[in-house]
Amino acid sequence: MNRQNHTQELSRRDFIKSTGVSAGLLATPSLFHSETIAATTFPSKVLGANDRINYGFVGVGGMGAKHLSIIKEFSATENVAVLAVADVFDKRRQEAKTKAELTDAQIFNEYRKVLDNKDIDVVVIATPDHWHARIAMEAMQAGKHIYVEKPMTRTLEDAFKLYDTAMQTKRWVQVGSHGCSDPKWHKAREIVQSGKLGKMLWAQGSYCRNNPKGEWNYKIEPEAIEQNIDWTTWLGSTPKRPFNAERFYRWRKYWDYGNGIIGDLWPHRLHPLMLAMAMNEFPKSVACIGGILCDTDKGRGEPREVADTTMVVVEFPCGAMIHLAGSTVNERGVEDIIRGQKADLLFGGGKVQIQPERPYVEDLDASDETPPDAGETHAKHQKNFIDSLRANKAPNCDIELAIRVQTVVSLAEESYRKGRMVHFDPVKRRVS
């Protein structure tokens, strides 16, 4: 199997030059975060409160189709419009055309045709992971803001290229971890920053499923034949191979295109937890273990390459840690908790509850801090991006949070595939 490429090492001077970050900020990673970026508006391509926001979509199968439906529904209330879609699969293009009420001149096989439309303000990218970075960077260079599905990129090297492009082009980025637009995590962040928990120690969480038919073994439609799919374009920079409908539909099972639980499921926990923890640092060390423990793919095409059971521990320079579990063959997960010296934050049942540690029950009362509008939806997350664009401020899952989460994701994959703990140098952008 191909191993993930390491990030190319840059000199300190080259890193500062390429990102435009001052040496002072670079020396203090905890300041190099969205709270700093959010205070600096991006001057060009600013959308007024009454301006229509025009959307283009690249990838309109599965999640892309869901986002298309959301924006189409918003067109009646949010002054937004869908102007173009692109997909390599004929069937999906035609379905998108009908759903968004587009003409033949607005649907494309080639994504660059979407980027060429100067009237488009936002590009939604919902392709397989190995295409995220290239399309996102080209979109930003074409003056578009981007909503890109998680994981943000397939590799860490691409993640920093995307980050640099966002800084250079001054485009806003929203990564599609929609939990970040659940108000409960923002309430949790307020509590953490208030100091009520005392010293923040570690957080835990999980994303677990149990699919007897094997996770990501999506139904292969009869229309999925080589004549209807631009297979060469779909493969992109991945190894060339004959047309394979199994890989086209079930790509999350194979290292060339994705990394299974690590990149598909864990970002749903990492983004909200790191947001709530006000974790402004890159990871220091990551250890990830696991394997394929159940033969759920037997008789269902090519076997998976990614794990069906895995766990990760992440250590940050401040000493705080995160532990996550993931499974596609056992659905009993681990409760989301942020643990402090004086109290814990519990998130069971969608609530936000402060639970004092026993030695501190006289100093702090247990309380339910759940905000009235708690709950996560894709529509909330898209609405947050619309609002952020009109206010010209960072969205809930912005590039600063996303680059740190992607570093955890990429290091977790590296650790799992190499069978050892890995470490990260944020100045040199180097994994060791």
C-alpha positions in Angstrom: 0.0 0.0 0.0 1.2 3.5 -0.7 2.1 5.4 2.4 1.1 9.0 3.0 3.7 11.5 1.8 5.4 13.5 4.4 5.1 17.2 4.5 7.9 18.9 2.6 10.2 20.6 5.1 10.4 24.4 4.8 13.0 26.7 6.3 11.6 29.1 9.0 12.2 32.0 6.7 10.4 30.3 3.8 7.5 29.3 6.0 7.0 32.9 7.2 7.3 34.2 3.7 4.8 31.7 2.2 2.2 32.3 4.9 2.6 36.0 5.6 2.7 35.2 9.3 4.9 37.3 11.6 7.8 35.7 13.5 6.0 36.7 16.7 2.9 34.8 15.9 4.8 31.8 14.6 6.7 31.6 17.9 3.3 31.5 19.7 1.1 28.8 18.1 -1.7 29.4 20.5 -2.3 32.8 19.1 -2.2 31.6 15.5 -5.9 30.7 15.4 -9.3 31.8 14.2 -9.7 34.3 17.1 -6.7 36.2 15.5 -7.9 35.7 11.9 -11.5 36.6 12.8 -10.4 40.0 13.9 -8.9 40.7 10.5 -11.4 41.1 7.7 -10.7 40.0 4.2 -11.1 43.2 2.1 -11.8 41.9 -1.4 -14.9 40.1 -2.7 -16.9 41.3 0.3 -20.6 40.5 0.1 -23.0 43.1 1.3 -25.9 42.2 3.6 -28.3 42.4 0.6 -26.1 40.9 -2.0 -27.2 37.6 -3.6 -24.7 34.8 -3.0 -24.2 32.6 -6.0 -23.2 29.0 -5.6 -21.4 26.4 -7.8 -21.2 22.8 -6.8 -18.4 20.3 -7.7 -19.6 16.7 -6.8 -23.3 16.2 -6.5 -23.7 12.6 -5.5 -24.5 11.7 -1.9 -23.5 14.5 0.4 -23.1 16.9 -2.5 -26.7 16.3 -3.5 -27.8 17.0 0.1 -26.0 20.4 0.1 -27.5 21.2 -3.3 -31.0 20.7 -1.8 -30.2 22.8 1.2 -29.0 25.8 -0.9 -31.9 25.4 -3.3 -34.3 25.5 -0.3 -32.5 28.6 1.1 -33.0 30.4 -2.2 -36.5 31.5 -1.0 -35.3 33.0 2.3 -31.5 33.7 2.2 -31.1 35.4 -1.2 -28.8 32.7 -2.6 -28.9 30.9 -6.0 -27.3 27.9 -7.6 -25.7 28.8 -10.9 -23.7 25.7 -11.9 -22.8 22.1 -11.0 -20.1 19.7 -12.1 -19.8 15.9 -11.7 -18.0 13.2 -13.6 -21.2 10.9 -13.6 -23.8 11.7 -16.2 -26.7 10.5 -14.0 -25.7 12.8 -11.1 -25.4 15.8 -13.4 -28.9 15.2 -14.7 -30.4 14.7 -11.3 -28.8 17.9 -10.1 -30.1 19.8 -13.1 -33.6 18.8 -12.2 -33.2 19.4 -8.5 -31.7 22.9 -8.9 -33.8 23.8 -12.0 -30.8 24.4 -14.2 -30.3 24.4 -17.9 -28.0 22.2 -20.0 -25.6 25.2 -20.1 -25.2 25.2 -16.3 -24.2 21.5 -15.8 -20.6 20.3 -16.6 -18.4 17.3 -16.6 -15.4 19.6 -16.0 -15.2 21.4 -12.7 -13.1 24.2 -14.1 -16.2 25.4 -16.1 -17.8 26.1 -12.7 -14.7 28.1 -11.6 -14.7 30.1 -14.8 -18.1 31.6 -14.0 -17.2 35.0 -12.5 -20.7 35.4 -11.0 -20.2 32.5 -8.6 -19.2 33.5 -5.1 -19.0 30.1 -3.3 -18.0 26.7 -4.5 -19.2 23.6 -2.5 -16.8 20.7 -2.9 -18.2 17.3 -2.2 -15.9 15.0 -4.2 -13.8 12.1 -3.0 -11.1 13.3 -0.6 -8.2 13.1 -3.1 -9.8 15.9 -5.1 -10.6 18.3 -2.3 -7.3 20.3 -2.2 -6.8 20.8 -5.9 -10.4 22.0 -6.5 -10.4 24.2 -3.4 -7.1 25.9 -4.2 -8.1 26.5 -7.8 -11.5 27.9 -6.6 -9.9 30.3 -4.2 -7.4 31.4 -6.9 -10.5 32.1 -9.1 -11.8 34.4 -6.3 -14.4 32.0 -4.8 -15.0 31.2 -1.1 -15.2 27.5 -0.5 -17.3 25.0 1.5 -15.3 21.8 1.4 -16.4 18.5 2.9 -14.4 16.8 5.6 -11.7 15.7 5.8 -10.4 19.0 4.4 -7.7 17.2 2.3 -6.3 13.7 1.7 -2.7 14.5 2.8 -1.1 16.9 5.3 1.1 18.4 2.5 -2.1 19.3 0.6 -3.7 20.7 3.8 -0.9 23.3 4.2 -1.0 24.2 0.5 -4.7 24.8 0.9 -4.1 26.8 4.1 -1.4 29.0 2.3 -3.8 29.6 -0.6 -6.5 30.7 1.7 -4.1 33.2 3.4 -2.8 34.5 0.1 -6.2 34.8 -1.7 -8.0 36.0 1.4 -10.9 33.6 0.8 -13.1 32.2 3.5 -13.2 28.5 4.1 -15.9 26.4 5.8 -15.1 22.7 6.3 -18.2 20.5 6.4 -18.1 19.3 10.0 -21.6 20.5 10.7 -21.4 19.8 14.5 -19.4 23.0 14.7 -22.6 24.9 14.1 -24.3 23.2 17.1 -24.6 26.0 19.7 -23.7 23.5 22.5 -20.1 23.4 21.5 -19.9 27.2 21.5 -21.5 27.3 25.0 -18.9 24.7 26.1 -16.1 26.9 24.8 -17.4 29.8 26.9 -17.4 27.5 30.0 -13.9 26.2 29.3 -12.6 29.8 28.8 -14.3 30.9 32.0 -12.0 28.7 34.0 -14.8 26.8 35.8 -13.3 23.4 34.9 -9.9 24.4 36.3 -6.9 23.1 34.4 -8.2 21.4 31.2 -6.7 17.8 31.2 -8.2 15.7 28.5 -11.3 15.1 26.3 -12.8 11.9 25.0 -15.3 10.9 22.4 -16.1 8.4 19.7 -17.9 7.7 16.4 -19.1 4.2 16.3 -21.5 2.2 14.0 -22.3 -1.4 13.4 -23.0 -2.3 9.8 -23.3 -6.0 9.2 -23.0 -5.4 5.4 -19.7 -3.5 5.8 -19.5 0.3 6.2 -19.3 2.3 2.9 -20.5 -0.7 0.9 -23.0 1.6 -0.9 -25.3 0.2 -3.6 -23.8 0.3 -7.1 -26.3 1.6 -9.5 -26.7 -0.1 -12.9 -26.0 3.2 -14.7 -22.5 3.2 -13.2 -20.6 2.0 -16.3 -17.5 3.3 -18.0 -19.5 5.0 -20.8 -21.3 7.2 -18.2 -18.4 8.1 -15.9 -15.2 10.1 -16.7 -13.0 7.5 -14.9 -9.7 9.1 -15.8 -10.7 12.4 -14.3 -12.1 10.7 -11.2 -8.8 8.9 -10.6 -6.9 12.2 -10.7 -3.5 11.9 -9.2 -4.1 8.4 -7.7 -2.6 5.3 -9.3 -4.1 4.5 -12.7 -6.3 1.4 -13.0 -9.1 0.1 -15.2 -12.6 1.3 -14.5 -13.9 -0.1 -11.2 -17.5 0.8 -10.1 -16.6 -0.7 -6.7 -14.0 1.9 -6.1 -16.1 4.6 -7.5 -18.9 4.1 -5.0 -17.0 2.6 -2.1 -13.8 4.7 -2.3 -13.7 5.4 1.5 -12.5 1.8 2.0 -9.3 2.3 0.0 -6.1 4.3 1.0 -5.7 5.8 -2.4 -8.8 7.9 -2.0 -9.7 8.1 1.7 -8.8 6.7 5.2 -12.1 5.4 6.6 -13.0 6.1 10.2 -10.0 8.4 10.6 -11.0 10.9 8.0 -14.7 10.3 7.5 -16.0 9.9 11.1 -13.4 11.3 13.5 -13.6 14.9 12.1 -17.2 15.0 13.4 -15.7 14.7 16.9 -12.4 16.5 16.5 -13.7 19.7 15.1 -16.3 20.3 17.8 -14.2 19.1 20.6 -11.2 21.2 19.7 -13.5 24.2 19.1 -15.0 23.7 22.6 -11.6 23.1 24.2 -10.4 26.4 22.6 -7.5 24.3 21.4 -5.4 26.7 19.4 -2.4 24.4 19.1 -1.2 21.9 16.6 -0.8 18.3 18.0 2.5 17.4 19.5 2.2 13.7 19.3 -0.4 11.2 17.9 -0.7 7.4 18.4 -3.3 5.4 16.6 -4.0 1.7 16.7 -6.6 -0.7 15.3 -7.3 -3.1 12.5 -9.8 -5.0 10.5 -11.4 -7.3 13.1 -14.5 -8.5 11.2 -14.8 -9.9 7.7 -17.9 -7.8 6.8 -16.8 -7.5 3.1 -16.9 -11.3 2.4 -18.8 -11.8 -0.8 -19.2 -8.1 -1.4 -16.5 -7.1 -3.8 -13.0 -5.9 -3.0 -12.1 -6.1 0.7 -11.5 -2.9 2.6 -8.0 -1.6 3.3 -8.9 0.8 6.1 -9.7 -0.3 9.7 -13.1 -1.2 11.0 -11.9 -0.6 14.6 -9.5 2.0 15.8 -8.4 4.3 18.7 -6.3 7.4 18.8 -4.6 9.5 21.5 -3.6 13.0 20.7 -1.2 15.1 22.9 -0.9 18.9 22.6 2.0 21.1 23.7 -0.1 22.6 26.6 -0.4 19.0 28.0 -4.1 18.5 27.2 -5.0 15.3 25.4 -7.8 13.9 23.3 -8.8 10.2 23.2 -11.2 9.0 20.4 -12.6 5.5 19.6 -14.0 4.5 16.2 -15.8 1.5 14.9 -17.9 0.3 12.0 -18.6 -3.1 13.7 -19.8 -2.1 17.2 -22.1 0.9 17.8 -21.6 1.4 21.5 -19.5 4.5 21.7 -17.7 6.5 24.4 -19.5 9.6 26.0 -18.2 13.0 24.9 -16.5 14.6 27.9 -14.1 17.4 28.5 -12.3 16.7 31.8 -10.8 19.4 34.0 -9.1 19.3 37.4 -12.2 20.9 39.2 -15.1 19.8 37.0 -16.1 17.9 33.8 -18.2 18.9 30.9 -20.6 16.2 29.9 -22.4 16.1 26.5 -24.7 13.1 26.8 -28.1 13.4 25.2 -27.2 16.5 23.4 -26.9 18.5 26.6 -24.0 20.5 28.1 -23.7 19.8 31.8 -21.1 20.9 34.4 -20.3 18.1 36.9 -17.9 19.1 39.7 -15.2 16.7 40.7 -15.8 15.3 44.2 -13.1 17.4 46.0 -14.7 20.6 44.5 -18.4 20.1 45.1 -18.5 22.8 47.8 -17.0 25.3 45.4 -19.0 24.6 42.2 -22.6 23.5 41.7 -23.6 21.0 39.1 -25.6 22.7 36.3 -27.3 22.2 33.0 -25.9 24.7 30.5 -27.6 23.4 27.4 -28.4 26.3 25.1 -32.1 26.4 23.9 -31.2 25.9 20.2 -28.8 23.0 20.7 -28.6 20.5 17.9 -26.6 20.0 14.7 -27.8 20.0 11.1 -26.2 20.5 7.7 -28.6 23.4 7.1 -27.4 25.2 10.3 -23.8 24.9 9.1 -24.6 26.2 5.6 -26.5 29.1 7.2 -23.5 29.9 9.4 -21.4 30.2 6.2 -23.9 32.4 4.5 -24.0 34.7 7.6 -20.3 34.7 8.0 -19.8 35.7 4.3 -22.2 38.6 4.7 -20.5 39.7 7.9 -17.0 39.1 6.5 -15.9 37.1 9.5 -14.7 33.5 10.1 -17.3 30.8 10.0 -17.6 28.1 12.7 -15.3 25.6 11.0 -12.8 28.0 9.5 -9.3 27.3 8.1 -7.6 27.8 11.4 -9.5 25.1 13.2 -9.5 22.9 10.1 -5.7 22.9 9.6 -5.2 21.8 13.2 -7.8 19.1 12.9 -6.4 17.9 9.6 -3.0 17.7 11.1 -4.5 15.3 13.8 -6.2 13.3 11.1 -3.1 13.0 8.9 -0.9 12.1 11.9 -3.4 9.5 13.0 -3.3 7.8 9.6 0.5 8.0 9.6 0.7 6.4 13.1 -1.8 3.7 12.2 0.0 2.7 9.0 3.5 2.8 10.4 2.6 1.2 13.7 4.2 3.8 16.0 3.6 7.2 17.6 4.4 10.2 15.3 5.3 13.7 16.2 4.7 17.1 14.6 6.8 20.2 14.3 4.5 23.1 13.4 7.3 25.5 12.5 8.9 23.1 9.9 5.6 21.4 9.1 7.4 18.1 9.5 6.2 14.7 10.8 8.7 12.5 12.5 
